């Protein structure tokens, strides 16, 4: 349901995606939604500023800032432990 709500209208295609492909699509959708929000807030901000010209919050406070998540790389030991867990789970 969420997949379709984000603009991906091919429900059958959902099941053929790998987790990485799905993650990339969802990240792209989120980026699009943030951009659209910022565009609407910018338009509303300037619409309000022109007639009033009083003290308003700065536009930057209204916009969503993109925060880059810092990810640490897995060590080979962690990757090996995960692979062993997958193997053990698949043998059940």
matplotlib code that plots the C-alpha trace (Angstrom):
import matplotlib.pyplot as plt

x = [0.0, 2.7, 4.6, 1.7, 1.1, 4.6, 3.9, 4.9, 1.8, 3.0, 2.1, 3.3, 6.7, 7.1, 7.6, 10.3, 12.5, 15.5, 15.7, 18.4, 16.2, 13.2, 15.3, 16.6, 13.1, 11.8, 14.8, 14.1, 10.4, 11.4, 13.8, 11.0, 8.6, 11.1, 11.7, 8.0, 7.5, 10.3, 8.9, 5.4, 6.9, 9.0, 5.9, 3.8, 6.6, 7.0, 3.2, 3.0, 6.0, 5.0, 1.8, 2.9, 6.6, 6.6, 9.1, 8.6, 10.6, 13.4, 12.6, 15.4, 13.6, 10.6, 12.5, 13.4, 17.1, 18.6, 20.6, 23.2, 23.2, 26.7, 27.0, 29.8, 31.0, 30.7, 33.9, 34.6, 34.0, 30.5, 29.7, 30.9, 28.7, 25.7, 26.4, 26.6, 23.2, 21.6, 23.0, 21.8, 18.3, 18.1, 18.8, 15.8]
y = [0.0, 2.5, 1.5, 2.6, 5.7, 6.9, 6.9, 3.3, 2.0, -1.4, -3.8, -6.8, -5.1, -4.7, -8.5, -8.6, -6.0, -6.8, -5.1, -2.8, -1.8, -1.2, 0.9, 3.0, 3.6, 4.6, 6.9, 8.6, 9.0, 10.5, 12.9, 13.9, 14.5, 16.7, 18.7, 19.2, 20.2, 22.8, 24.2, 24.6, 26.2, 28.6, 29.7, 30.1, 32.0, 34.5, 34.8, 35.8, 38.1, 40.4, 41.8, 41.8, 42.8, 42.2, 40.0, 36.4, 33.2, 32.7, 30.5, 28.1, 27.2, 26.1, 23.9, 20.3, 19.9, 16.8, 15.0, 12.5, 9.4, 8.3, 4.6, 2.5, -0.3, -3.8, -5.6, -8.9, -10.6, -9.1, -10.1, -13.7, -13.9, -12.7, -15.2, -18.0, -16.9, -16.9, -20.4, -21.7, -20.2, -21.7, -25.2, -25.3]
z = [0.0, 0.9, -2.2, -4.4, -2.3, -3.1, -6.8, -7.7, -9.4, -10.4, -7.5, -9.4, -10.0, -6.2, -5.8, -8.5, -6.8, -4.7, -1.3, -2.6, -5.6, -3.3, -1.0, -3.9, -5.1, -1.7, -1.1, -4.5, -3.6, -0.2, -2.0, -4.4, -1.5, 0.4, -2.8, -3.4, 0.2, 0.0, -3.2, -1.7, 1.5, -0.6, -2.6, 0.6, 2.3, -0.5, -0.9, 2.8, 2.8, 0.0, 1.5, 5.1, 5.1, 8.9, 10.8, 9.7, 10.4, 8.1, 5.1, 6.1, 9.3, 7.3, 4.8, 5.4, 5.4, 3.9, 6.6, 5.4, 7.5, 8.4, 7.9, 9.1, 6.8, 8.1, 8.9, 7.2, 10.5, 10.8, 7.2, 7.9, 11.0, 9.0, 6.2, 8.8, 10.3, 6.8, 6.1, 9.5, 8.9, 5.4, 6.6, 8.9]

ax = plt.figure().add_subplot(projection="3d")
ax.plot(x, y, z, "-o")
ax.set_aspect("equal")
plt.show()
